[in-house]
Amino acid sequence: MPLINVRGVEHYYEWIPESLPSKEKPVMVFIHGWGGSARYWESTAKALSDTFDCLLYDMRGFGRSKLPEEPIELLYEMEDYAEDLAVLLDALELDRVYINAHSMGASAATLFLNRYPERVERAILTCSGIFEYDEKSFNAFHKFGGYVVKFRPRWFLWIPLAAPLFMARFFFCSLPRVVSRAFLEDFVVADYNAALGTMLTSVSKYAAEVMPQEFAKLSVPTLLVSGQYDKIIPAELGRKAAALSNRVEYFEIPDTAHFPMLEKPEFYLQRVREFLKINKMTGGRGDVGTRSY
């Protein structure tokens, strides 16, 4: 299992295609959301691997990026995860990349885009948006979320209908049970401090105040994709975020929820290719250039 040390934490990463990067293609980095791992990006990365060397990694505390047994000082702000990405790219000697980030990962990616715009060619933010702060509802969310994070016994995995029931809130279209089970597995094994810490920081008064400013500052060409029936980050929040910058294009995929890239993959990929100016019919790379070091 390939691991690389990023600020004291061994991070899991992989390349798609599985062989060593070609150095002739540009690199697209995929960033997952809360409670998940890079596993759910694999099908999207494989579909784009004719044009890109695709880099997938698990954010620290999630998936296969386990926190060290010996305590080290860690923070769980979105800025910290943005800095993790910068250090990861340095360690892999990647200067300029494309980014495709989802949900909480898209929040961290937005901060990265504004701190390191020279390192990103284009970005895709999937299921992202801006929240308006409401103290009562945010406190209720944190209280309920705290119980959810605390009570995650592994025997959940052996209850026959646990996985599809767990994911029902996230999907509009039905997906194979193996997909739902993978999500549940990642959620169950996520580090407690990372899961709780990122939940508290990504949905907070601070985030509600800062993220609109971050979207307004975007200078990197960005595509923001929402799912029509997303209950986690409603499409309306995505539209509001996209409207803050003329560098952001907005696209809403009908009959999908929080995972449009899995629910309607061909629809999603078509719009992504159009944004990236990839000519799929000829197998060409359009305006996509080679990797920059």
N, C-alpha and C positions, 0 to 999 in steps of 0.2 A: 504494500500500500504506500504510494508516494506521499511523503510528508515534507513540509518545509517550515522552518522556524520563523515565525512572524511575531516579533515583540514578546518573546518568551513563551509562545504557544505553538505547538506543532499543528500546522494546518494541513488538512487533506486537500489535494488538488489532482486533477487529471486533465489530459488532453484528448480531444476528439477531433480528428481520428486518433486512435490509440498510439500510433507510431510517433516518433519524435516530431516536433513542429517542423514544418517544411522550410520556414524562413522565407518562402516566396509568397505566402498568403499573409494578409493582415490578421491580427488577433482580435477575436471577440471574447470578452470576459462576461460570464454569466454569474449573477448574484441572486441568491435565493432569499426568501422571506422568513418571517418569524416561525420558529418551531420546525422548520423544514431542513432540507439539505440540497446539495447540487443534483441529487438523483432526479428530481422532477424536471430538470432542464435538459436531460440527456436526449430526449426525442427531438427537441427543438434544435439543439446543437448538432445532432447528426444530420438534420435536414439542411443546415446551413454550412456543413463542413466541406461542401464542394467549393465554397468561396472563402471560408475562414478557417484558420486554426482556432478551435474553440477551447477556451480555458474555463474549467469549472472548478469551484472550490467551496468548501464548507466554512462558513463564518465561525469564528471561535466560540466554543461552547455549544455548537450545534453539529448534528450529523457525526462525522468522523473526526472533527477537529476538537478533540477532548482537551479540557483544561488540565494543567499539571496537578499532580497530587500534592506537591509542596505549594503552599499558598504564595501567590504573587499578587502585587497590587494591580487590579484590573478595574476599569470603568466600563460602563455599558451605554454610554452616550452614542448617538449616531455619528458624531464627529470621530469617536474612537474607531468605529468600524470603517469609516472613510479613510482614516490614517492607516489602518491595517491593510487596506487595498493598495495604498501607495507603497508601503513597505514590501508587500508581496510582489508588486510589479518590479520594484527595484531588485529584489532577490532573484527574479527570473529574467532580469535584464531586458525588460519590455519598456520601451520609451513611450510609444503612442498606440492606443488601442481603441476598439469600439466596445461599448458597454451595453448589456441587456440585463436590467435589474428588475426585481419583482417585489411589490409590497414593501415590507420594512427595508428590504435590501435596496429598494428604489429611493427611500429616504436617505440612506447612507450614500448612495450613488450620486444623488443631487448635490449633497455637500462636497463630495469628491469633485464633481464637475466644476464647481465654483472655486475650489481651492487649487485644482490642477487642470485648468482648461486646455493648456498646451499639450496635455497627455491624452486627450480624447478627440477622436475624429468625429464620431456621431454617437448618440446615446438613445436607447429605447427604455422607457420607464413603463413597466406593465403594472397596472392596478396601483396607482399612486394618486395622491391628492392632498388637499389641505383641509384640516378640521377647524371648526370654530370651537373655542374653549367654553365649556359649560361645567362649572365646578361640581354640581350635583351628579351629572351623568358620568363625568370622568372618575369621580370617587367611587361610584357604583361599579364602573367597569374595572377599576383597579382591585376592588374588593373581590368581585366575582373571579376576575382573572387570577388573583392570588390563590384562591381555592383550587382553580383548575390546574395551575402549575404545581401546587403542592400535592394534589391527589392524582398521581399518574402511575398506578401499579402496573407492573409488567404483565400481570394476568389479563389485562385488557386485551392483549394481543390474541388471546385464545378464546375470547367470546365470539361466536360465529358472526354476528351482525355488528360488532363494535366498530369496525373500520368504516363501512358505508354510512352508519349512523353518525359517526364522528365527523365525516367529511360532508354530510348533507348540507350544512350551512355554507360551505365553500363552493359547491358546484351547482350549476343549473342543469347541465346535461349529465346523464349517467355515464360513469366510466367503469372500466373493468375493476373488479374487487382487488386485484393485485396492486393497482395504483393506489386505492384508498388505504390498503394495508401498509404500503411503503410510507405514506404520510403519517399514519398512526405510529409506526415504528420510530420514525424520526422524532415525533413529538414526545414519545415516552422516554427516549434516551437523551433528550436535550438536557444540558446542565441546568440545575435549578437556578443558580445565581444568574446565568446568562439569560434564561427564559424570563425570569422575573424582572431582572434589570432592564432588559430591552423593552419589555412590555410597559414598564413605568416611564421610560424615557421617550419612546416613540409616540406614545399617546399621553401627552402632558401639556400643561399650560405653556411651558417653554417651547415645545415643538409647535404648538398652535400659533405662537407668536413669531417663531423663527422661520418655519418652512415657507410661509408666503413670501418673505423677503428673499429666501434662497431661490425660489422659482422665479421671482422677478429679476434676479441677477443673472440668470442663465444666459450664457453666450455661446455654448456649444449647441449645434443643431440637434434637436431632441424630438422624438416621437413619444407621446404619452397615449397608451392604450388602456381603455377601460372595458369592463364587462357590463353589459346592459343591466343585469340583475345582481350585481355584486352587492352583498350585504355587509361585507367587511369594510371596503372602501367604496361607497356608492359612486356611480358614474358622475353624478353632479359635482362631487368633490374633485374629480379629475378634470372636469371642464373648467372649474374655477381656477385650478392650478395652472392649466395650460393657457388660460386667458391673460395671465400675468406677464407673459413674455412673448414677443413676436418670434422668438427662436424655437418655440414649441409648437408642434403640430399635434392636433388631438384627433383620436379615432376611437369610436365605440363599436364594439363587436356585439351584434344582436344575439339574444338567446344564449348568453354565457354569464358566468358569475366571476369568482375571484381567480380562476385559472383559465382564461380564454385561450392560452397557447396549448392547453390540453383538451379543452372542450371543443374547440373548432380550429384545429391546427392548420389546416390548409388556408382558411380565411385569415388567420393570424399571420402566417408566413407570407402570404401574398402581399399584405400591407407592409410588412417589415421589408420585404424585398423591394417594393416600390420606394419606400423611404430611403433605403440604402442604394437605390439605383442599380439593382442587380437584374440582369436579363436572364431569367430562368430558362426561357424557351431555347436560347442558343447555348446555355451553359456558361455564358460569359460572366465577367465580374463587373461589368458596367464601369462606374467611376470609382469602384473600390480599388485602392492602391495596394502595394506590397507593404510588408511589415517595416516599421521604422524602429531603429535602435539608437 
